[in-house]
């Protein structure tokens, strides 16, 4: 009798586990890019290289949404998407000069030593960069290929660190496409995989994103001058004033694509 009851309980637990994972959705993001496994069966085409697409949006998140060896310090669960995610390992080895407080408030409350994850969003639509992911769509192009180029930064109070102005848009065109002036290419070979949109409006199991996105995530952190991102938050084409929150890391293999 006890064996029957135990078997029934295990069966109920298994059903509950399946029921708690949103059904019918494609692979979800963010993920641990060092873990290559995934069993999600909804496959779509890899988006073209970002150089063959239009940059449509730039935004960033407070702490890293993704996880990798170099940004694996758990920041905690956070609240309403803020305060969670992961921090760069190099954030624990900064000098007093790099950690010197800024004279003014930065992007809604960022400070030296913080980690951010920057997203350069690209679309196959013939669109101009603008505010929000709606800028990646158009009336004649409602289901585009989307690609997100991603870099995780540690913020430092140091003018010798990377300058975000060098990575902004500022009307830059290349071969007929709207492009960022530069996206870091010295932080390891990007890990490419199929996923979705992110942000705290989605969770890790029950509320999934329906959009299909090709991700390209660089595995190493870089130092970014906090004063340069402060200036960007004051005025940019994307109407970005502060960091976005993070979506909880997706670990259920049923919601992840395999990384080849």
Secondary structure, DSSP 8 states (H G I E B T S, - for coil): -HHHHHHHHHHHHHHHHHHTS-SS----S--BTT---------------GGGSEEEEEEEEEBBSSBBTTB-EEEE--BTTBS-EEE-GGGGS--TTTT---SS-BTTTB-TT-EEEEEEEEESSS----SSGGGG-BTTBSS--EEEEEEEEEEES-TTSB-GGGGS-TT-EETTEE--S----SS---EEEEE---STTS-SSSS-----EEEEE-SS-EEEEHHHHHHHHHS-TT---S-B--------GGG-----
